[in-house]
Protein backbone atom coordinates (compact mmCIF):
# COMPACT_ATOMS: atom_id res chain seq x y z
CA UNK A 1 0.00 0.00 0.00
CA UNK A 2 2.87 2.36 0.79
CA UNK A 3 4.45 1.87 -2.63
CA UNK A 4 1.05 2.35 -4.21
CA UNK A 5 0.81 5.72 -2.45
CA UNK A 6 4.22 6.66 -3.84
CA UNK A 7 3.15 5.68 -7.37
CA UNK A 8 -0.10 7.65 -7.20
CA UNK A 9 1.67 10.69 -5.76
CA UNK A 10 4.21 10.67 -8.57
CA UNK A 11 1.54 10.21 -11.24
CA UNK A 12 -0.40 13.18 -9.90
CA UNK A 13 2.71 15.39 -10.06
CA UNK A 14 3.46 14.27 -13.63
CA UNK A 15 -0.11 14.82 -14.79
CA UNK A 16 0.01 18.47 -13.63
CA UNK A 17 3.47 19.47 -14.86
CA UNK A 18 2.97 23.25 -15.08
CA UNK A 19 1.26 23.53 -11.72
CA UNK A 20 3.90 21.30 -10.11
CA UNK A 21 6.69 23.40 -11.62
CA UNK A 22 5.20 26.67 -10.38
CA UNK A 23 4.70 25.10 -6.95
CA UNK A 24 8.34 23.97 -6.78
CA UNK A 25 9.67 27.33 -7.99
CA UNK A 26 9.71 28.84 -4.50
CA UNK A 27 11.71 25.87 -3.18
CA UNK A 28 14.13 26.11 -6.12
CA UNK A 29 14.75 29.80 -5.49
CA UNK A 30 15.12 29.30 -1.75
CA UNK A 31 17.61 26.43 -1.95
CA UNK A 32 19.57 28.10 -4.78
CA UNK A 33 19.82 31.30 -2.73
CA UNK A 34 21.06 29.44 0.36
CA UNK A 35 23.64 27.40 -1.57
CA UNK A 36 24.89 30.35 -3.62
CA UNK A 37 25.09 32.87 -0.78
CA UNK A 38 26.76 30.57 1.74
CA UNK A 39 29.24 29.22 -0.82
CA UNK A 40 30.18 32.67 -2.13
CA UNK A 41 30.59 34.11 1.37
CA UNK A 42 32.65 31.11 2.52
CA UNK A 43 34.87 31.34 -0.56
CA UNK A 44 35.42 35.07 -0.11
CA UNK A 45 36.06 34.55 3.61
CA UNK A 46 38.61 31.82 2.88
CA UNK A 47 40.45 34.02 0.36
CA UNK A 48 40.55 37.02 2.70
CA UNK A 49 41.58 34.87 5.66
CA UNK A 50 44.44 33.40 3.63
CA UNK A 51 45.65 36.90 2.77
CA UNK A 52 45.40 38.03 6.38
CA UNK A 53 47.12 34.85 7.56
CA UNK A 54 49.95 35.48 5.10
CA UNK A 55 50.67 38.66 7.02
CA UNK A 56 51.63 36.47 9.97
CA UNK A 57 49.48 34.79 12.60
CA UNK A 58 52.62 34.37 14.69
CA UNK A 59 53.24 38.11 14.76
CA UNK A 60 52.56 40.73 17.39
CA UNK A 61 52.87 44.31 16.17
CA UNK A 62 53.89 47.13 18.51
CA UNK A 63 53.20 50.74 17.59
CA UNK A 64 54.64 53.38 19.86
CA UNK A 65 53.18 56.86 20.26
CA UNK A 66 55.55 57.64 23.12
CA UNK A 67 55.47 60.21 25.88
CA UNK A 68 56.89 63.70 26.34
CA UNK A 69 60.04 62.18 27.85
CA UNK A 70 60.48 59.05 25.71
CA UNK A 71 59.40 58.99 22.07
CA UNK A 72 60.22 55.42 21.14
CA UNK A 73 62.15 52.24 21.90
CA UNK A 74 65.93 51.99 22.19
CA UNK A 75 68.24 49.00 21.74
CA UNK A 76 67.93 48.03 25.41
CA UNK A 77 64.12 47.88 25.14
CA UNK A 78 64.39 45.74 22.02
CA UNK A 79 66.75 43.33 23.82
CA UNK A 80 64.28 43.11 26.73
CA UNK A 81 61.54 42.07 24.34
CA UNK A 82 63.80 39.57 22.61
CA UNK A 83 64.63 37.97 25.98
CA UNK A 84 61.00 36.93 26.52
CA UNK A 85 60.60 33.15 26.43
CA UNK A 86 58.02 32.93 23.63
CA UNK A 87 59.66 35.51 21.33
CA UNK A 88 61.72 34.00 18.51
CA UNK A 89 62.82 37.33 17.08
CA UNK A 90 61.94 41.00 16.64
CA UNK A 91 61.92 43.16 13.55
CA UNK A 92 62.06 46.95 14.01
CA UNK A 93 60.64 49.00 11.16
CA UNK A 94 61.43 52.58 10.27
CA UNK A 95 60.00 54.13 7.12
CA UNK A 96 60.02 57.34 5.12
CA UNK A 97 58.78 58.53 1.75
CA UNK A 98 61.55 59.79 -0.52
CA UNK A 99 62.67 59.94 -4.11
CA UNK A 100 64.76 57.16 -5.66
CA UNK A 101 66.97 57.59 -8.69
CA UNK A 102 69.34 55.64 -10.87
CA UNK A 103 71.06 57.45 -13.69
CA UNK A 104 68.45 59.62 -15.39
CA UNK A 105 65.49 57.64 -14.05
CA UNK A 106 63.74 59.11 -11.01
CA UNK A 107 60.77 57.78 -9.01
CA UNK A 108 59.15 60.06 -6.40
CA UNK A 109 57.32 59.16 -3.18
CA UNK A 110 58.78 55.72 -2.78
CA UNK A 111 58.42 53.98 0.58
CA UNK A 112 61.89 53.33 1.97
CA UNK A 113 61.77 51.11 5.03
CA UNK A 114 64.45 49.79 7.33
CA UNK A 115 64.22 46.18 8.48
CA UNK A 116 66.43 43.38 9.72
CA UNK A 117 67.01 39.72 8.89
CA UNK A 118 63.99 38.63 10.99
CA UNK A 119 61.68 40.49 8.62
CA UNK A 120 62.81 38.34 5.70
CA UNK A 121 62.96 35.17 7.79
CA UNK A 122 59.33 35.50 8.83
CA UNK A 123 57.91 36.60 5.48
CA UNK A 124 58.05 33.62 3.16
CA UNK A 125 58.46 34.12 -0.57
CA UNK A 126 59.31 37.79 -0.05
CA UNK A 127 62.51 37.65 -2.09
CA UNK A 128 62.44 36.96 -5.84
CA UNK A 129 66.18 36.95 -6.46
CA UNK A 130 69.43 38.07 -4.91
CA UNK A 131 70.01 37.98 -1.18
CA UNK A 132 68.25 39.35 1.86
CA UNK A 133 69.58 41.74 4.47
CA UNK A 134 71.73 39.91 7.03
CA UNK A 135 73.28 40.51 10.45
CA UNK A 136 76.55 41.86 9.00
CA UNK A 137 74.62 44.50 7.04
CA UNK A 138 73.00 45.63 10.27
CA UNK A 139 76.22 45.67 12.30
CA UNK A 140 78.17 47.53 9.60
CA UNK A 141 75.27 49.82 8.66
CA UNK A 142 75.85 48.73 5.08
CA UNK A 143 74.39 50.83 2.27
CA UNK A 144 72.61 47.98 0.53
CA UNK A 145 69.03 47.77 -0.71
CA UNK A 146 66.38 45.26 -1.77
CA UNK A 147 63.95 46.84 -4.23
CA UNK A 148 60.39 46.12 -5.40
CA UNK A 149 59.47 44.73 -8.81
CA UNK A 150 57.87 47.99 -10.04
CA UNK A 151 61.04 49.91 -9.24
CA UNK A 152 63.05 47.39 -11.27
CA UNK A 153 60.93 48.23 -14.33
CA UNK A 154 61.06 51.98 -13.73
CA UNK A 155 64.74 52.34 -12.83
CA UNK A 156 66.40 49.44 -14.66
CA UNK A 157 64.05 48.58 -17.52
CA UNK A 158 65.52 45.82 -19.67
CA UNK A 159 68.62 45.37 -17.52
CA UNK A 160 69.59 43.31 -14.49
CA UNK A 161 69.60 45.58 -11.42
CA UNK A 162 71.74 43.27 -9.27
CA UNK A 163 74.86 45.12 -8.17
CA UNK A 164 73.66 48.40 -9.66
CA UNK A 165 73.45 51.57 -7.58
CA UNK A 166 70.50 53.74 -6.56
CA UNK A 167 70.42 57.12 -4.82
CA UNK A 168 68.24 57.81 -1.76
CA UNK A 169 68.44 61.51 -0.85
CA UNK A 170 71.95 61.68 -2.21
CA UNK A 171 73.23 58.52 -0.52
CA UNK A 172 74.35 55.64 -2.73
CA UNK A 173 73.05 52.12 -2.11
CA UNK A 174 73.92 48.89 -3.91
CA UNK A 175 71.04 46.67 -5.03
CA UNK A 176 71.46 43.19 -3.50
CA UNK A 177 68.00 41.73 -4.05
CA UNK A 178 64.63 42.03 -5.75
CA UNK A 179 61.31 41.60 -3.96
CA UNK A 180 58.76 39.19 -5.43
CA UNK A 181 55.74 40.88 -7.07
CA UNK A 182 53.06 41.51 -4.46
CA UNK A 183 49.42 40.65 -5.16
CA UNK A 184 48.27 42.81 -2.24
CA UNK A 185 46.96 46.27 -3.11
CA UNK A 186 47.36 49.48 -1.15
CA UNK A 187 49.88 50.26 1.56
CA UNK A 188 50.71 46.58 2.16
CA UNK A 189 52.12 46.16 -1.36
CA UNK A 190 55.91 45.97 -1.65
CA UNK A 191 56.08 46.48 -5.43
CA UNK A 192 57.30 50.06 -5.04
CA UNK A 193 59.27 49.61 -1.82
CA UNK A 194 62.95 49.85 -1.02
CA UNK A 195 64.18 47.89 2.01
CA UNK A 196 67.49 48.78 3.64
CA UNK A 197 69.07 47.72 6.96
CA UNK A 198 67.16 49.44 9.76
CA UNK A 199 70.39 50.56 11.42
CA UNK A 200 71.39 52.29 8.18
CA UNK A 201 67.90 53.78 7.85
CA UNK A 202 67.97 55.22 11.37
CA UNK A 203 71.30 56.94 10.68
CA UNK A 204 70.35 58.28 7.24
CA UNK A 205 66.86 59.39 8.32
CA UNK A 206 68.08 60.97 11.54
CA UNK A 207 65.97 58.65 13.73
CA UNK A 208 67.21 57.75 17.20
CA UNK A 209 64.32 55.62 18.51
CA UNK A 210 62.13 52.85 17.10
CA UNK A 211 58.38 53.48 16.96
CA UNK A 212 57.22 50.34 15.16
CA UNK A 213 58.29 46.76 15.83
CA UNK A 214 57.11 43.22 15.06
CA UNK A 215 57.66 40.46 17.60
CA UNK A 216 57.45 36.89 16.28
CA UNK A 217 56.05 34.14 18.47
CA UNK A 218 57.37 30.61 18.94
CA UNK A 219 54.04 29.21 20.17
CA UNK A 220 50.89 30.97 18.94
CA UNK A 221 48.69 29.12 21.44
CA UNK A 222 50.18 31.21 24.26
CA UNK A 223 49.89 34.48 22.35
CA UNK A 224 47.64 36.14 24.94
CA UNK A 225 50.09 35.43 27.78
CA UNK A 226 52.97 36.69 25.63
CA UNK A 227 51.12 39.92 24.86
CA UNK A 228 50.75 40.51 28.60
CA UNK A 229 54.51 40.00 29.05
CA UNK A 230 55.23 42.41 26.19
CA UNK A 231 52.95 45.02 27.72
CA UNK A 232 54.75 44.64 31.05
CA UNK A 233 58.12 45.32 29.40
CA UNK A 234 56.74 48.34 27.55
CA UNK A 235 54.96 49.70 30.64
CA UNK A 236 58.26 49.70 32.47
CA UNK A 237 60.01 51.30 29.49
CA UNK A 238 57.50 54.18 29.39
CA UNK A 239 57.22 54.59 33.15
CA UNK A 240 53.67 53.19 33.14
CA UNK A 241 52.25 56.13 31.20
CA UNK A 242 48.92 55.47 29.51
CA UNK A 243 48.49 55.48 25.72
CA UNK A 244 52.24 55.30 25.13
CA UNK A 245 51.94 52.22 22.90
CA UNK A 246 49.54 49.78 21.26
CA UNK A 247 50.13 46.01 21.04
CA UNK A 248 48.26 44.33 18.21
CA UNK A 249 47.93 40.55 17.93
CA UNK A 250 47.31 39.35 14.35
CA UNK A 251 45.74 36.13 15.65
CA UNK A 252 43.05 38.15 17.43
CA UNK A 253 42.21 39.98 14.23
CA UNK A 254 41.77 36.72 12.33
CA UNK A 255 39.54 35.30 15.07
CA UNK A 256 37.41 38.45 15.08
CA UNK A 257 37.18 38.37 11.29
CA UNK A 258 36.07 34.73 11.29
CA UNK A 259 33.42 35.50 13.94
CA UNK A 260 32.05 38.39 11.88
CA UNK A 261 31.93 36.37 8.65
CA UNK A 262 30.20 33.47 10.43
CA UNK A 263 27.51 35.87 11.64
CA UNK A 264 27.17 37.29 8.12
CA UNK A 265 26.82 33.80 6.65
CA UNK A 266 24.09 32.89 9.13
CA UNK A 267 22.31 36.18 8.48
CA UNK A 268 22.35 35.71 4.71
CA UNK A 269 21.25 32.09 5.07
CA UNK A 270 18.37 33.21 7.28
CA UNK A 271 17.27 35.75 4.71
CA UNK A 272 17.48 33.16 1.94
CA UNK A 273 15.51 30.69 4.07
CA UNK A 274 12.54 33.05 3.88
CA UNK A 275 12.22 31.99 0.24
CA UNK A 276 11.89 28.38 1.40
CA UNK A 277 9.07 29.35 3.74
CA UNK A 278 7.33 31.15 0.87
CA UNK A 279 7.85 28.07 -1.27
CA UNK A 280 6.37 25.91 1.49
CA UNK A 281 3.29 28.12 1.60
CA UNK A 282 2.97 27.64 -2.15
CA UNK A 283 3.10 23.87 -1.70
CA UNK A 284 0.45 23.98 1.01
CA UNK A 285 -1.79 26.14 -1.17
CA UNK A 286 -1.43 23.79 -4.13
CA UNK A 287 -2.08 20.72 -1.98
CA UNK A 288 -5.22 22.29 -0.50
CA UNK A 289 -6.48 22.97 -4.04
CA UNK A 290 -5.56 19.40 -4.99
CA UNK A 291 -7.57 18.03 -2.05
CA UNK A 292 -10.62 20.00 -3.20
CA UNK A 293 -10.22 18.82 -6.80
CA UNK A 294 -9.76 15.18 -5.78
CA UNK A 295 -12.62 14.87 -3.33
CA UNK A 296 -14.26 12.20 -5.51
CA UNK A 297 -11.03 10.18 -5.74
CA UNK A 298 -10.59 10.38 -1.98
CA UNK A 299 -14.20 9.34 -1.39
CA UNK A 300 -13.86 6.34 -3.71
CA UNK A 301 -10.64 5.20 -2.08
CA UNK A 302 -12.16 5.46 1.37
CA UNK A 303 -15.28 3.58 0.21
CA UNK A 304 -13.01 0.82 -1.11
CA UNK A 305 -11.27 0.49 2.26
CA UNK A 306 -8.42 3.04 2.24
CA UNK A 307 -7.65 4.17 5.78
CA UNK A 308 -7.25 7.84 6.79
CA UNK A 309 -3.56 7.09 7.40
CA UNK A 310 -3.11 5.86 3.83
CA UNK A 311 -4.79 8.96 2.39
CA UNK A 312 -2.71 11.22 4.61
CA UNK A 313 0.52 9.42 3.67
CA UNK A 314 -0.21 9.84 -0.06
CA UNK A 315 -0.58 13.61 0.19
CA UNK A 316 2.46 14.01 2.47
CA UNK A 317 4.54 11.92 0.05
CA UNK A 318 3.37 14.12 -2.81
CA UNK A 319 4.39 17.22 -0.88
CA UNK A 320 7.81 15.72 -0.06
CA UNK A 321 8.32 14.83 -3.74
CA UNK A 322 7.69 18.43 -4.75
CA UNK A 323 10.07 19.73 -2.08
CA UNK A 324 12.90 17.30 -2.84
CA UNK A 325 12.71 17.80 -6.60
CA UNK A 326 12.68 21.56 -6.03
CA UNK A 327 15.56 21.20 -3.55
CA UNK A 328 17.69 19.15 -5.95
CA UNK A 329 17.04 21.61 -8.78
CA UNK A 330 17.82 24.52 -6.48
CA UNK A 331 21.06 22.80 -5.45
CA UNK A 332 22.24 22.58 -9.06
CA UNK A 333 21.22 26.17 -9.79
CA UNK A 334 22.89 27.42 -6.60
CA UNK A 335 26.15 25.58 -7.37
CA UNK A 336 26.19 27.04 -10.88
CA UNK A 337 25.58 30.59 -9.60
CA UNK A 338 28.26 30.20 -6.92
CA UNK A 339 30.78 28.81 -9.44
CA UNK A 340 30.21 31.62 -11.94
CA UNK A 341 30.30 34.30 -9.24
CA UNK A 342 33.47 32.90 -7.62
CA UNK A 343 35.24 32.82 -10.98
CA UNK A 344 34.09 36.36 -11.71
CA UNK A 345 35.27 37.90 -8.43
CA UNK A 346 38.35 35.67 -8.21
CA UNK A 347 37.63 33.86 -4.93
CA UNK A 348 37.96 30.21 -3.97
CA UNK A 349 35.08 27.91 -4.91
CA UNK A 350 34.25 25.04 -2.59
CA UNK A 351 30.98 23.65 -1.27
CA UNK A 352 30.86 22.32 2.26
CA UNK A 353 28.86 19.06 2.60
CA UNK A 354 27.05 20.63 5.56
CA UNK A 355 25.66 23.33 3.26
CA UNK A 356 24.15 20.70 0.96
CA UNK A 357 22.73 18.73 3.89
CA UNK A 358 21.14 21.83 5.38
CA UNK A 359 19.58 22.96 2.09
CA UNK A 360 18.15 19.55 1.13
CA UNK A 361 17.13 18.77 4.72
CA UNK A 362 15.38 22.11 5.02
CA UNK A 363 13.49 21.56 1.76
CA UNK A 364 12.34 18.08 2.89
CA UNK A 365 11.25 19.53 6.23
CA UNK A 366 9.28 22.22 4.38
CA UNK A 367 7.50 19.48 2.38
CA UNK A 368 6.49 17.59 5.52
CA UNK A 369 5.52 20.68 7.51
CA UNK A 370 3.46 22.42 4.87
CA UNK A 371 2.05 19.20 3.42
CA UNK A 372 0.71 17.98 6.74
CA UNK A 373 -2.35 20.27 6.93
CA UNK A 374 -3.69 19.44 3.43
CA UNK A 375 -2.96 15.72 4.01
CA UNK A 376 -4.81 15.80 7.32
CA UNK A 377 -7.74 17.56 5.69
CA UNK A 378 -7.87 14.89 2.97
CA UNK A 379 -7.72 12.05 5.52
CA UNK A 380 -10.69 13.51 7.45
CA UNK A 381 -13.06 13.80 4.48
CA UNK A 382 -16.32 11.95 4.95
CA UNK A 383 -16.67 9.41 2.11
CA UNK A 384 -20.39 10.17 1.71
CA UNK A 385 -19.74 13.92 1.39
CA UNK A 386 -16.88 13.28 -1.00
CA UNK A 387 -19.03 11.08 -3.27
CA UNK A 388 -21.94 13.49 -3.55
CA UNK A 389 -20.28 15.15 -6.54
CA UNK A 390 -20.61 11.93 -8.59
C-alpha positions as CSV (number, residue, x, y, z in Angstrom):
1,X,0.0,0.0,0.0
2,X,2.9,2.4,0.8
3,X,4.5,1.9,-2.6
4,X,1.1,2.3,-4.2
5,X,0.8,5.7,-2.5
6,X,4.2,6.7,-3.8
7,X,3.2,5.7,-7.4
8,X,-0.1,7.6,-7.2
9,X,1.7,10.7,-5.8
10,X,4.2,10.7,-8.6
11,X,1.5,10.2,-11.2
12,X,-0.4,13.2,-9.9
13,X,2.7,15.4,-10.1
14,X,3.5,14.3,-13.6
15,X,-0.1,14.8,-14.8
16,X,0.0,18.5,-13.6
17,X,3.5,19.5,-14.9
18,X,3.0,23.2,-15.1
19,X,1.3,23.5,-11.7
20,X,3.9,21.3,-10.1
21,X,6.7,23.4,-11.6
22,X,5.2,26.7,-10.4
23,X,4.7,25.1,-7.0
24,X,8.3,24.0,-6.8
25,X,9.7,27.3,-8.0
26,X,9.7,28.8,-4.5
27,X,11.7,25.9,-3.2
28,X,14.1,26.1,-6.1
29,X,14.8,29.8,-5.5
30,X,15.1,29.3,-1.7
31,X,17.6,26.4,-2.0
32,X,19.6,28.1,-4.8
33,X,19.8,31.3,-2.7
34,X,21.1,29.4,0.4
35,X,23.6,27.4,-1.6
36,X,24.9,30.4,-3.6
37,X,25.1,32.9,-0.8
38,X,26.8,30.6,1.7
39,X,29.2,29.2,-0.8
40,X,30.2,32.7,-2.1
41,X,30.6,34.1,1.4
42,X,32.6,31.1,2.5
43,X,34.9,31.3,-0.6
44,X,35.4,35.1,-0.1
45,X,36.1,34.5,3.6
46,X,38.6,31.8,2.9
47,X,40.5,34.0,0.4
48,X,40.5,37.0,2.7
49,X,41.6,34.9,5.7
50,X,44.4,33.4,3.6
51,X,45.7,36.9,2.8
52,X,45.4,38.0,6.4
53,X,47.1,34.8,7.6
54,X,50.0,35.5,5.1
55,X,50.7,38.7,7.0
56,X,51.6,36.5,10.0
57,X,49.5,34.8,12.6
58,X,52.6,34.4,14.7
59,X,53.2,38.1,14.8
60,X,52.6,40.7,17.4
61,X,52.9,44.3,16.2
62,X,53.9,47.1,18.5
63,X,53.2,50.7,17.6
64,X,54.6,53.4,19.9
65,X,53.2,56.9,20.3
66,X,55.6,57.6,23.1
67,X,55.5,60.2,25.9
68,X,56.9,63.7,26.3
69,X,60.0,62.2,27.9
70,X,60.5,59.0,25.7
71,X,59.4,59.0,22.1
72,X,60.2,55.4,21.1
73,X,62.2,52.2,21.9
74,X,65.9,52.0,22.2
75,X,68.2,49.0,21.7
76,X,67.9,48.0,25.4
77,X,64.1,47.9,25.1
78,X,64.4,45.7,22.0
79,X,66.7,43.3,23.8
80,X,64.3,43.1,26.7
81,X,61.5,42.1,24.3
82,X,63.8,39.6,22.6
83,X,64.6,38.0,26.0
84,X,61.0,36.9,26.5
85,X,60.6,33.1,26.4
86,X,58.0,32.9,23.6
87,X,59.7,35.5,21.3
88,X,61.7,34.0,18.5
89,X,62.8,37.3,17.1
90,X,61.9,41.0,16.6
91,X,61.9,43.2,13.5
92,X,62.1,46.9,14.0
93,X,60.6,49.0,11.2
94,X,61.4,52.6,10.3
95,X,60.0,54.1,7.1
96,X,60.0,57.3,5.1
97,X,58.8,58.5,1.7
98,X,61.6,59.8,-0.5
99,X,62.7,59.9,-4.1
100,X,64.8,57.2,-5.7
101,X,67.0,57.6,-8.7
102,X,69.3,55.6,-10.9
103,X,71.1,57.5,-13.7
104,X,68.4,59.6,-15.4
105,X,65.5,57.6,-14.0
106,X,63.7,59.1,-11.0
107,X,60.8,57.8,-9.0
108,X,59.2,60.1,-6.4
109,X,57.3,59.2,-3.2
110,X,58.8,55.7,-2.8
111,X,58.4,54.0,0.6
112,X,61.9,53.3,2.0
113,X,61.8,51.1,5.0
114,X,64.4,49.8,7.3
115,X,64.2,46.2,8.5
116,X,66.4,43.4,9.7
117,X,67.0,39.7,8.9
118,X,64.0,38.6,11.0
119,X,61.7,40.5,8.6
120,X,62.8,38.3,5.7
121,X,63.0,35.2,7.8
122,X,59.3,35.5,8.8
123,X,57.9,36.6,5.5
124,X,58.1,33.6,3.2
125,X,58.5,34.1,-0.6
126,X,59.3,37.8,-0.1
127,X,62.5,37.7,-2.1
128,X,62.4,37.0,-5.8
129,X,66.2,37.0,-6.5
130,X,69.4,38.1,-4.9
131,X,70.0,38.0,-1.2
132,X,68.2,39.3,1.9
133,X,69.6,41.7,4.5
134,X,71.7,39.9,7.0
135,X,73.3,40.5,10.4
136,X,76.5,41.9,9.0
137,X,74.6,44.5,7.0
138,X,73.0,45.6,10.3
139,X,76.2,45.7,12.3
140,X,78.2,47.5,9.6
141,X,75.3,49.8,8.7
142,X,75.8,48.7,5.1
143,X,74.4,50.8,2.3
144,X,72.6,48.0,0.5
145,X,69.0,47.8,-0.7
146,X,66.4,45.3,-1.8
147,X,63.9,46.8,-4.2
148,X,60.4,46.1,-5.4
149,X,59.5,44.7,-8.8
150,X,57.9,48.0,-10.0
151,X,61.0,49.9,-9.2
152,X,63.0,47.4,-11.3
153,X,60.9,48.2,-14.3
154,X,61.1,52.0,-13.7
155,X,64.7,52.3,-12.8
156,X,66.4,49.4,-14.7
157,X,64.1,48.6,-17.5
158,X,65.5,45.8,-19.7
159,X,68.6,45.4,-17.5
160,X,69.6,43.3,-14.5
161,X,69.6,45.6,-11.4
162,X,71.7,43.3,-9.3
163,X,74.9,45.1,-8.2
164,X,73.7,48.4,-9.7
165,X,73.4,51.6,-7.6
166,X,70.5,53.7,-6.6
167,X,70.4,57.1,-4.8
168,X,68.2,57.8,-1.8
169,X,68.4,61.5,-0.8
170,X,72.0,61.7,-2.2
171,X,73.2,58.5,-0.5
172,X,74.4,55.6,-2.7
173,X,73.0,52.1,-2.1
174,X,73.9,48.9,-3.9
175,X,71.0,46.7,-5.0
176,X,71.5,43.2,-3.5
177,X,68.0,41.7,-4.1
178,X,64.6,42.0,-5.8
179,X,61.3,41.6,-4.0
180,X,58.8,39.2,-5.4
181,X,55.7,40.9,-7.1
182,X,53.1,41.5,-4.5
183,X,49.4,40.6,-5.2
184,X,48.3,42.8,-2.2
185,X,47.0,46.3,-3.1
186,X,47.4,49.5,-1.2
187,X,49.9,50.3,1.6
188,X,50.7,46.6,2.2
189,X,52.1,46.2,-1.4
190,X,55.9,46.0,-1.7
191,X,56.1,46.5,-5.4
192,X,57.3,50.1,-5.0
193,X,59.3,49.6,-1.8
194,X,63.0,49.9,-1.0
195,X,64.2,47.9,2.0
196,X,67.5,48.8,3.6
197,X,69.1,47.7,7.0
198,X,67.2,49.4,9.8
199,X,70.4,50.6,11.4
200,X,71.4,52.3,8.2
201,X,67.9,53.8,7.8
202,X,68.0,55.2,11.4
203,X,71.3,56.9,10.7
204,X,70.4,58.3,7.2
205,X,66.9,59.4,8.3
206,X,68.1,61.0,11.5
207,X,66.0,58.7,13.7
208,X,67.2,57.7,17.2
209,X,64.3,55.6,18.5
210,X,62.1,52.9,17.1
211,X,58.4,53.5,17.0
212,X,57.2,50.3,15.2
213,X,58.3,46.8,15.8
214,X,57.1,43.2,15.1
215,X,57.7,40.5,17.6
216,X,57.5,36.9,16.3
217,X,56.1,34.1,18.5
218,X,57.4,30.6,18.9
219,X,54.0,29.2,20.2
220,X,50.9,31.0,18.9
221,X,48.7,29.1,21.4
222,X,50.2,31.2,24.3
223,X,49.9,34.5,22.4
224,X,47.6,36.1,24.9
225,X,50.1,35.4,27.8
226,X,53.0,36.7,25.6
227,X,51.1,39.9,24.9
228,X,50.8,40.5,28.6
229,X,54.5,40.0,29.0
230,X,55.2,42.4,26.2
231,X,52.9,45.0,27.7
232,X,54.7,44.6,31.0
233,X,58.1,45.3,29.4
234,X,56.7,48.3,27.6
235,X,55.0,49.7,30.6
236,X,58.3,49.7,32.5
237,X,60.0,51.3,29.5
238,X,57.5,54.2,29.4
239,X,57.2,54.6,33.1
240,X,53.7,53.2,33.1
241,X,52.3,56.1,31.2
242,X,48.9,55.5,29.5
243,X,48.5,55.5,25.7
244,X,52.2,55.3,25.1
245,X,51.9,52.2,22.9
246,X,49.5,49.8,21.3
247,X,50.1,46.0,21.0
248,X,48.3,44.3,18.2
249,X,47.9,40.5,17.9
250,X,47.3,39.3,14.4
251,X,45.7,36.1,15.6
252,X,43.0,38.1,17.4
253,X,42.2,40.0,14.2
254,X,41.8,36.7,12.3
255,X,39.5,35.3,15.1
256,X,37.4,38.4,15.1
257,X,37.2,38.4,11.3
258,X,36.1,34.7,11.3
259,X,33.4,35.5,13.9
260,X,32.1,38.4,11.9
261,X,31.9,36.4,8.7
262,X,30.2,33.5,10.4
263,X,27.5,35.9,11.6
264,X,27.2,37.3,8.1
265,X,26.8,33.8,6.7
266,X,24.1,32.9,9.1
267,X,22.3,36.2,8.5
268,X,22.4,35.7,4.7
269,X,21.2,32.1,5.1
270,X,18.4,33.2,7.3
271,X,17.3,35.8,4.7
272,X,17.5,33.2,1.9
273,X,15.5,30.7,4.1
274,X,12.5,33.1,3.9
275,X,12.2,32.0,0.2
276,X,11.9,28.4,1.4
277,X,9.1,29.3,3.7
278,X,7.3,31.2,0.9
279,X,7.8,28.1,-1.3
280,X,6.4,25.9,1.5
281,X,3.3,28.1,1.6
282,X,3.0,27.6,-2.1
283,X,3.1,23.9,-1.7
284,X,0.5,24.0,1.0
285,X,-1.8,26.1,-1.2
286,X,-1.4,23.8,-4.1
287,X,-2.1,20.7,-2.0
288,X,-5.2,22.3,-0.5
289,X,-6.5,23.0,-4.0
290,X,-5.6,19.4,-5.0
291,X,-7.6,18.0,-2.1
292,X,-10.6,20.0,-3.2
293,X,-10.2,18.8,-6.8
294,X,-9.8,15.2,-5.8
295,X,-12.6,14.9,-3.3
296,X,-14.3,12.2,-5.5
297,X,-11.0,10.2,-5.7
298,X,-10.6,10.4,-2.0
299,X,-14.2,9.3,-1.4
300,X,-13.9,6.3,-3.7
301,X,-10.6,5.2,-2.1
302,X,-12.2,5.5,1.4
303,X,-15.3,3.6,0.2
304,X,-13.0,0.8,-1.1
305,X,-11.3,0.5,2.3
306,X,-8.4,3.0,2.2
307,X,-7.7,4.2,5.8
308,X,-7.2,7.8,6.8
309,X,-3.6,7.1,7.4
310,X,-3.1,5.9,3.8
311,X,-4.8,9.0,2.4
312,X,-2.7,11.2,4.6
313,X,0.5,9.4,3.7
314,X,-0.2,9.8,-0.1
315,X,-0.6,13.6,0.2
316,X,2.5,14.0,2.5
317,X,4.5,11.9,0.0
318,X,3.4,14.1,-2.8
319,X,4.4,17.2,-0.9
320,X,7.8,15.7,-0.1
321,X,8.3,14.8,-3.7
322,X,7.7,18.4,-4.7
323,X,10.1,19.7,-2.1
324,X,12.9,17.3,-2.8
325,X,12.7,17.8,-6.6
326,X,12.7,21.6,-6.0
327,X,15.6,21.2,-3.6
328,X,17.7,19.1,-5.9
329,X,17.0,21.6,-8.8
330,X,17.8,24.5,-6.5
331,X,21.1,22.8,-5.4
332,X,22.2,22.6,-9.1
333,X,21.2,26.2,-9.8
334,X,22.9,27.4,-6.6
335,X,26.1,25.6,-7.4
336,X,26.2,27.0,-10.9
337,X,25.6,30.6,-9.6
338,X,28.3,30.2,-6.9
339,X,30.8,28.8,-9.4
340,X,30.2,31.6,-11.9
341,X,30.3,34.3,-9.2
342,X,33.5,32.9,-7.6
343,X,35.2,32.8,-11.0
344,X,34.1,36.4,-11.7
345,X,35.3,37.9,-8.4
346,X,38.3,35.7,-8.2
347,X,37.6,33.9,-4.9
348,X,38.0,30.2,-4.0
349,X,35.1,27.9,-4.9
350,X,34.3,25.0,-2.6
351,X,31.0,23.7,-1.3
352,X,30.9,22.3,2.3
353,X,28.9,19.1,2.6
354,X,27.0,20.6,5.6
355,X,25.7,23.3,3.3
356,X,24.2,20.7,1.0
357,X,22.7,18.7,3.9
358,X,21.1,21.8,5.4
359,X,19.6,23.0,2.1
360,X,18.2,19.5,1.1
361,X,17.1,18.8,4.7
362,X,15.4,22.1,5.0
363,X,13.5,21.6,1.8
364,X,12.3,18.1,2.9
365,X,11.3,19.5,6.2
366,X,9.3,22.2,4.4
367,X,7.5,19.5,2.4
368,X,6.5,17.6,5.5
369,X,5.5,20.7,7.5
370,X,3.5,22.4,4.9
371,X,2.1,19.2,3.4
372,X,0.7,18.0,6.7
373,X,-2.4,20.3,6.9
374,X,-3.7,19.4,3.4
375,X,-3.0,15.7,4.0
376,X,-4.8,15.8,7.3
377,X,-7.7,17.6,5.7
378,X,-7.9,14.9,3.0
379,X,-7.7,12.1,5.5
380,X,-10.7,13.5,7.4
381,X,-13.1,13.8,4.5
382,X,-16.3,12.0,4.9
383,X,-16.7,9.4,2.1
384,X,-20.4,10.2,1.7
385,X,-19.7,13.9,1.4
386,X,-16.9,13.3,-1.0
387,X,-19.0,11.1,-3.3
388,X,-21.9,13.5,-3.6
389,X,-20.3,15.1,-6.5
390,X,-20.6,11.9,-8.6
